[in-house]
Amino acid sequence: MAKWTAFPHDNAAFQYSPASLKKHWARLHTGDAEPWPKDAAVVAAWIHFHAGEFQQAYEAGLAAGSAGISVANKAQAIYANYLEKKEKVKLEMFLEVAERAAAQQAEEPKNPNAYYWQAYAIGRYGQGISVAKALAQGLGSKVKNALETTIALAPKHADAHIALGAFHAEVIDKVGKLLGRTQGADSATGLKMFEQALKLNPGSAIAMIERANGLVMLEGDKRMKEAEALYAEAAACEPMDAMECLDVEMAREELED
């Protein structure tokens, strides 16, 4: 496998030991509601993930067997979204994650993150090929169903609320309210999802960023000031791991543009 692009920021503050990771686990995993792993090999994979060593996290997760699939999927999906430069490779990675997550659902039908990472990967893949094309291929309903299943299994899964809000916003933004309705997209539901995500995870930079984007997509310029304030709040967040650092940096870049 080709070497993945290295995490581009200082990760000294994101080096966890098994003990310190356990101590901060609830805070680090408020977004994805992932339970503390029983397997030491999976803990080691998560230590790589939080430090921004995404390729090592992915490889260690796969090597750990079924218990490591979620960390492997998260590492590959987050890496592809933020750091992979080649569009073709990025899309292939998203499809790989979606396939692995679908297989995981068959093995573990009650695992919320088996559905969440499928939805995340298909959603990002759809953005890559164009939302209209993705909807024509029936990917919209796959994303929506997988996210609704995630929330049904884990009602406090903040990231699934963010992603479901983004689904409603993206669809309406790209095809309009009328056609959006045929895809099950609805402005009020989208806004409610973003709000709920921030209630569940109030310190989340990505929840602030996605809510800001969603407000503008769904309600236009009249929400621009609010969106800018959310970006500023996201940019001021103190990241506790590499993924959060990438979110905060993205907010800072947006403010500089």
N, C-alpha and C positions, 0 to 999 in steps of 0.2 A: 504494500500500500504506500502511496506517495506520502511524504511527510507533510503534516498539516502545518499551516501558518501558526507561529507561536503567539501566545497572548502578548499584546503589545504594550502593556503597562507594568509597573512595578507590582509584584504580587507578594512582597514580603509580609504584608499585613493579613494575607489570606492563607497562610500556612497553618493548617490545623493538625493537632495530634488526635488520636481517637478520643481521648478524654475531653479535650477542648471542643472538638466537633460535637460530641454528645451534649455538652453544656449549652452550646449555641444552636443545636439542631432545630428546636421549635421556631426560633427566630428566622433561621436560614430557610426553613421549609414551610413557612406560613403560606407561601404562594402555591406550592404543589401538593401540600398535605401528605407528603411521602413519610411513611413510618420509619422509625429508627431501624436500621438493618440488624438482623440476627447474626449475619455472617461477617466475620472479620475481613474477608476478601472484598466484600461489597463496601464495607466502611473505608477500606483503603482506596477503592475506586472513587468514592465520594470525596475523599481528601484531595485526590488529583483534580476532580471536577471543580471544587471550590477554589483551588489555587490557580485555575485557568489552564491546567494541563489537560486539555480536552481530549487529545489523542490517547494519552495514557489512561484517562478515565474510561474512554470508550473501549479500549482494548482490555483493561482490567475488568470492566463490567461484563463483557462478552465471555471472558475467561472464567468468570465466577458462575456461569450457567444461568438458569432461569431467574435466580434472585438478583442478578446484576443487569437484567435487561433494561430496567427503567433508567439506571444511571448511564448505561451505554446510549440509550435513546436520547436522553437529555443532553449528554455531552455532544453527540453528533448533531442534534438539531440546533443547539445554541451555537456551536462552532459554525455550522453551515450558514446560519442566519447572520451572524456578526462578522465572521473572519474569513470565510472562503471567498476568494477573489473571482474564481472562474464560475460563470453562471451555469455552465453545463454540469460541472462537478457538484455545485450547490443543489441543483434540482435532483440529480441522482441520489445525493445524500438524503434529501427529504423523502424520496420514494422508498429508499432503504428503511428509514425510520418507520414510515407508515406501514410497510410490509411486516417488519418485526413486531410492531405494536399490534397489528391485526392477528398475528400468530399468538402473541401473548394473551390476547382476549380469549382465544379458544382454550388456552391452558388455564387462565385465571380470569374467569368472567366477572369476578367481583373486584378486580383491581382497577381503581379509577384512572390511574396513570397509563394503563394500557390503552384506554380510550382517549385520554388527553393528548398523549404524544402522537397518536394517529391523527387526531384533529389538527394539532399544531403543524405537523409535517405536511399534511394535505393542504392546509390553509396557506402556508408559506409557498408551497409548490404552486398553488393556484394564483397567488400574487405574482409569482415569477413568470407564469405563462400568460397572464392577464386574467383578471377576475371574470370577465365576460366569457372567455374561452372555458375557464374552469366550471362556470355555472352550466354552460352548454354540455359539458361532459358529465354533469350530474354530481360534481364534487361538492357543491354547496350543501346538499342535503346530507352527504356523508359527514361533513364537518359539523353541521348543526346537530345531527343525531348523536355523534360521538361526544360532543361537549355537553349535551343535555344528559347523556348517560353518566358522564363524569360527575356532574353536579348532583344527579340523583344518588349516586354511590357515595359521594363526599360533598355534602352541602356547603362545607367551609373551604372548598377548593377555590381560592381567590383567582388563580391564574386561569381557570376554566371560565370564571365569570368575565374576566378581561377579554379572553378570546371570543366568547360568545357575543359580548358587546361589540367587539371588532368585526365579527361576522355580519351582524345586523347593519353596522355603519358602512362597511365596505360595499356590501351588496346594494344598499340604497344609494350610496354615492356613485356607484358605477352604472347601475341600470335604472335608477329612479324608484320612487315609492310604489308605483303601480306594478311594474314588473317585479320589484323586490318582494311584493306580497306573494307572488306565485312561488317564490323561493322560501317563504316563511319568514321574511325579514320585516321588521317593524321598528320604527324610530323609538317609540316609548319603551319597548323591551330593551333595545340597545342601550338607551340612557340609563335605565334601571340597573342593567348588568354592570356598567362602569361604576355606578354609585355603590353597588353592593360590594364590588371588588375592593374599593378603597375603604369600605367599612371593615371588611375582613382583614385587609392588609394595609393599614393607613400609612405605613412608612415606605411603601413600595414605589420606587421611581418609575418602573415600567407601567404600573397601574395609572400613575399620574400622566405619563406620556400618552398611553393609549386612550385615556379618557379625553385628554386635550385634542388628540387627532379625531376622536369620535364626535366630540361636540361640534367641531368645525365641519366634519363630513355631514352630520345630520342636521345642523341648524345654521351653518354658514357663518358669515362675518359677524353677526350679532353676538356670537360666543367667542370671538377672537381674543378679547381681553382676558377672559376667564382661562382660555387655552394657554395664553402666554404666561399667566400666573402659575398654572400647573407645571409648565415647562421649567419655570424659574425654581419652583419648589423641588422638582425632580433633580435639577442640576445641583441643588444645595444638599441633597441626601448624602449620608455617610455610608459608602458601600461596605458590606461585610464579606463579600466574596467577589470573584472575578466577573461573574455574570452581572451582579449589581453594578460593578465598576463600569462595564460596557454600557449599561443602561444610562448611568449618570453622565458618562462621556458623550453619549448620543444626545442627551438633553442639552449639554453645554454647547455642543457643535451647532445644534438647531438655534440656540439663542444668539450665537455669533453670526449666523447667516443674515 
